[in-house]
Amino acid sequence: MQMQAVRGAVKVEKDVPEEIKKQVTRLMSKLFEVNSLSRHEVVSIFFSQTKDLSSCNPATAAREAGYHEYAYFCLQELEIDKAPKRMIRILVHICCETERELQPVYIGEAKKLRPDLFGNKDS
């Protein structure tokens, strides 16, 4: 068995529960789709969110979207000068039969977090 991890992020436009739930669902759906993850491979999921997002816990949003069987851990992202605001990041740990190439999923403006992967793309 191989233990691996894959990352991703999404920007939330407004700090309201509905928007956080929408973006967490979008991020998780895309991450699972792009990496062909099956639910039984996932061991745990970590979320971080910037300090300006406080209306909804991303783990709660994930559970409400149907991802209820995982061990979640949530934390506040470090405050770094000039870092993008209203970001939710995800780290998914998986255990699979053989090692495979996992693709990080950074949606929209969150791609700015990883210029090493995406340059300065916004889409």
C-alpha positions in Angstrom: 0.0 0.0 0.0 1.1 3.5 -0.8 0.3 6.6 1.3 0.1 9.8 -0.8 -1.3 13.3 -0.5 -2.8 15.8 -2.9 -3.5 19.5 -2.4 -5.8 22.1 -3.7 -7.4 25.5 -3.0 -10.3 27.7 -3.9 -11.2 31.4 -3.3 -14.5 32.2 -1.6 -16.1 35.5 -2.8 -18.1 36.3 0.4 -17.8 35.0 4.0 -21.3 33.5 4.1 -22.1 29.8 4.8 -23.7 29.2 1.4 -20.7 30.5 -0.5 -18.2 28.5 1.6 -20.4 25.3 1.2 -20.6 25.9 -2.6 -16.8 26.4 -3.0 -15.8 23.5 -0.7 -18.2 21.2 -2.7 -16.7 22.5 -5.9 -13.1 21.9 -4.7 -13.7 18.4 -3.4 -15.7 17.3 -6.4 -13.0 18.5 -8.8 -10.2 17.0 -6.7 -11.9 13.6 -6.6 -12.7 13.8 -10.3 -9.3 14.9 -11.6 -7.5 12.3 -9.5 -10.1 9.5 -9.9 -10.2 9.1 -6.2 -12.5 6.5 -4.8 -14.0 7.2 -1.4 -12.4 4.2 0.2 -8.9 5.4 -0.6 -9.2 8.6 1.4 -7.6 8.4 4.9 -8.0 12.0 6.1 -8.6 15.5 4.9 -7.1 18.7 6.3 -8.6 22.1 5.5 -7.2 25.5 6.2 -8.9 28.8 5.7 -7.8 32.4 5.9 -8.8 34.4 9.0 -11.3 36.4 7.1 -13.5 33.3 6.6 -15.4 32.5 9.8 -19.0 31.9 8.9 -18.7 28.2 8.2 -16.3 25.4 9.0 -15.1 23.7 5.7 -15.5 20.2 7.3 -19.1 20.9 8.0 -19.6 22.0 4.4 -17.9 18.8 3.2 -20.1 16.6 5.4 -23.2 18.4 4.2 -22.1 17.8 0.6 -22.1 14.1 1.3 -18.4 13.6 2.2 -19.3 12.5 5.7 -17.1 9.4 6.2 -13.7 11.0 6.6 -11.5 12.2 9.4 -11.3 16.0 9.0 -9.0 18.5 10.6 -9.5 22.3 10.2 -7.1 25.1 11.0 -6.6 28.8 10.3 -4.1 29.6 7.6 -1.0 31.6 8.6 -1.3 35.3 8.1 1.3 36.3 5.5 1.8 39.9 4.2 0.1 40.3 0.8 -1.3 36.8 0.8 -4.6 36.3 -1.0 -7.7 36.7 1.1 -10.7 34.4 1.5 -8.9 31.2 0.5 -9.7 27.6 1.5 -6.9 25.1 1.1 -7.2 21.3 1.2 -4.8 18.4 1.8 -6.2 15.0 1.1 -4.3 11.9 2.3 -4.9 8.7 0.4 -3.8 5.1 0.7 -3.8 3.1 -2.6 -2.5 -0.1 -4.0 0.2 1.5 -6.2 1.7 4.9 -6.3 0.1 7.2 -8.9 0.5 10.6 -10.3 -1.8 12.9 -8.4 -2.8 16.4 -9.8 -3.3 19.4 -7.5 -6.5 21.3 -8.0 -6.3 25.0 -7.6 -9.5 26.7 -8.9 -9.7 30.3 -10.3 -7.8 32.9 -8.3 -6.4 30.2 -6.0 -3.9 29.4 -8.8 -2.0 32.5 -7.7 -1.0 30.5 -4.6 1.1 28.2 -6.8 2.9 30.2 -9.5 5.4 27.4 -9.7 2.5 25.2 -11.2 0.3 27.7 -12.9 2.2 31.0 -13.5 -0.3 33.9 -12.9 -3.4 32.3 -14.4 -6.8 33.3 -13.0 -9.1 30.8 -14.8 
